[in-house]
Amino acid sequence: MTLTMRERIRTGLCLVFTLLALAACDQRAIGELEEGVSTEADVKEKFGPPEAVWDGPDGAQIYEYNRQPAGYQNYQITIGPDGKMAALKQVLNPRTFAQIQPGMPMEAVRKLLGKPMKITTYDLKKETHYDWRWRDGPNESDSKVFTVVFNPDLRVLSTMSVPDPDLDRAR
């Protein structure tokens, strides 16, 4: 079955509006939460249940909220031992990417960056690539893909960031 041009345009517009609505919802939710004041219940009311929960320092919990594969953010919200939100950060950025070092185990990378948009295994190269879509600026043209290359033991070999190949397909 092939899609007509009209169906492709309609599908593309629906995707764009969905992404814009999700981004707007995130921004509204973020604006309504306050570090040191908002509670765990407030966070779950605004963001829903977390994708994953990680143990943080000093009894804190880190909630993971992913916007992959279509979005450009992965949020981590830290809930302190007092049940209050201690921090809210968007982790897909150069500062966090710089923390990824050769030899680091995959689980440590996942805890830093959240769930990837795509995992690809290259059997002949004996590598596994984890990809995250992110933006290095406010515009669609700033879309990039950050890749972490793992060895067969799922330890970091290297990282790279390239322009999002979906940008070329959209032209």
Residue pairs with C-beta under 8 A, 6 or more apart in sequence:
3 11
15 70
18 70
19 70
19 71
22 67
22 71
23 71
26 67
26 73
26 75
29 46
29 47
30 88
32 42
32 46
33 42
33 43
33 46
33 85
33 88
34 85
35 85
35 86
35 87
35 88
36 84
36 85
36 86
37 84
37 85
38 84
38 85
39 83
39 84
39 85
40 79
40 83
40 84
40 85
42 85
43 63
43 77
43 79
43 85
44 50
47 63
47 65
47 75
47 77
48 65
50 63
50 64
50 65
50 77
51 64
51 65
51 66
51 114
51 115
52 63
52 64
52 114
52 115
53 61
53 62
53 63
53 64
54 61
54 62
54 64
54 111
55 61
55 62
56 62
56 78
58 80
58 81
59 80
59 81
60 78
60 79
60 80
60 81
60 86
61 78
61 79
62 76
62 77
62 78
62 79
62 111
63 76
63 77
63 78
63 79
64 74
64 75
64 76
64 114
64 115
65 74
65 75
65 76
65 77
65 114
66 74
66 75
66 114
66 115
67 73
67 74
67 75
68 74
68 114
68 115
68 116
68 117
68 132
68 133
69 117
69 118
69 133
70 133
71 133
72 92
72 133
72 134
72 135
72 143
73 90
73 92
73 134
74 90
74 91
74 92
74 113
74 114
74 115
74 132
75 88
75 89
75 90
75 91
75 114
76 87
76 88
76 89
76 91
76 114
77 85
77 87
77 88
78 85
78 86
78 87
78 88
79 85
79 86
80 86
91 112
91 113
91 114
92 113
92 114
92 132
92 133
92 134
92 146
93 134
94 136
96 112
96 113
97 113
97 146
97 159
97 161
99 112
100 109
100 112
100 113
100 148
100 156
100 159
101 156
102 155
102 156
102 157
102 158
103 155
103 156
104 155
104 156
105 154
105 155
105 156
106 130
106 150
106 154
106 155
106 156
109 130
109 148
109 156
110 116
113 132
113 146
113 148
114 132
116 130
116 131
116 132
117 131
117 132
117 133
117 145
118 129
118 130
118 131
119 128
119 129
119 130
119 131
120 128
120 129
120 131
121 127
121 128
121 129
122 128
122 129
126 151
126 152
127 149
127 150
127 151
127 157
128 149
128 150
128 152
128 154
129 147
129 148
129 149
129 150
130 147
130 148
130 150
131 145
131 146
131 147
132 145
132 146
132 147
133 143
133 144
133 145
133 164
134 143
134 144
134 145
134 146
135 142
135 143
135 144
136 142
136 144
136 161
140 167
141 167
143 163
143 164
143 166
143 167
144 161
144 162
144 163
144 164
145 161
145 162
145 163
145 164
145 165
146 159
146 160
146 161
147 159
147 160
147 161
147 162
148 156
148 158
148 159
149 156
149 157
149 158
149 159
149 160
150 156
150 157
151 157
